[in-house]
Amino acid sequence: MDVVSKDKRSKIMAAIRSKNTRPEIIVRKYLFSRGFRYRLNHPRLPGHPDIVLRKYRTCIFVNGCFWHGHDCHNGHLPKTNQEFWRNKINRNRERDKEEQRRLSEMGWHCITVWECELANDRRDATLKSLEYTLNRIYLNDHAIKYKSMTDDDYGMAAEPEMGE
């Protein structure tokens, strides 16, 4: 049984934002302070990722635990209208998987940061881990790019082997 009326609950749920949420702003401020530059909700990418770092070919999704069905204390279903919420959250999870699959096929890396990971006691570790992951992605991508280049790519002929 809900403690507020149906109309009041509807107003509360309608007021929940999908952009510029508090967890999203925490991540954005941290990334900017560490020198990362990004775009917000890029319209040409599937799912309109919350944060897009083009230099790193990485999309960051900052997900609310309830809305995306995270397995934590914030992600439990309400006691009323459970069938509706179960279906809605399952659709959200399937859509998230499909969008990340499409981004991956396009050559993008996807990182998901959960709302509960940004709680005060875990925030620093989560943000440092995110920074580390972004730097590893950048280094790995550039190592692969440079490893695949040959001398011919620079317009030079290969040097003859000894004894020729």
Salt bridges, closest charged atoms under 4 A:
ASP2 OD1 - ARG9 NH2 2.80
GLU24 OE2 - ARG28 NH1 3.20
GLU83 OE1 - ARG86 NH1 3.29
GLU94 OE2 - LYS97 NZ 3.86
ASP96 OD2 - HIS68 ND1 2.57
GLU98 OE2 - ARG101 NH2 2.43
GLU99 OE2 - ARG95 NE 3.67
GLU105 OE2 - ARG101 NH1 2.31
GLU131 OE2 - ARG34 NE 3.14
ASP141 OD2 - HIS109 NE2 2.95
